[in-house]
Amino acid sequence: MVDVLIVEDDPMVVEVNTGFVSAVAGFSVVGAAGTGKEAVLMVQKYRPQLVLLDIYLPDMDGVATLEEMRRRQLPTDVIMVTAARDAETVRKVFRFGAVDYIIKPFKFDRLQSALQYYAAMHSCLKSKDDISQQELDELAWSRFVHDDTKENIPKGLSEVTLKQVLLFLIKSNRAVSAYEVSEKLGMARVTARRYLEYLENMGKVSLEVQYGGVGRPINRYRVI
């Protein structure tokens, strides 16, 4: 069982998020904190494996709260659940070791996916002294693709190649074009485009259109 602390100053949001977390098998909410200082004290007291942390708190913000947890070397993982969407805030929390970032408002499926991925990662790392690159890649794959995605793969596309395309996007950590995918994976550009368009339709990647220069605009794809 993964113990979760919710850090949120809105009681209604706490109630909703508690229901969401409790609906995911293997997770239990051990408490809720309404301020950053209270959150740090509760992490010290209850030692939850996971904290769902908002940015907008009445005393110290979520970034400062996370930084304080790291300064005290508290052994807990953090998923940000917040309406804050500015790039600098996102960069800061990932520098301090947040494992995911969920922007409000969000659907239950998004939090469920994050928790299930966390459970898989937590279980894998807890049961092993060493972990292989293949196992890390499998974890990354499981984060973005579930059974419903694999069952709906169109005719002419393969799960193996889909996995290669998605892992390339994850490792690139930027928006890439069909040409870059085709060059890296050794496939035709039209084939790479089919896989990228399928991932976009499934909501796994976002499309960014790059304008400028001579010729048609370039479609680039980034993992969501």
Secondary structure, DSSP 4 states (H G I P E B T S, - for coil): -EEEEEE-S-HHHHHHHHHHHHTSTTEEEEEEESSHHHHHHHHHHH--SEEEE-S--SSS-HHHHHHHHHHTT---EEEEEES---HHHHHHHHHTT-SEEEESS--HHHHHHHHHHHHHHHHHHHS-SS--HHHHHHHHHHHH--HHHHHTPPTT--HHHHHHHHHHHHHHTS-EEHHHHHHHHT--HHHHHHHHHHHHHTTSEEEEEEP-SSSSPEEEEEE-
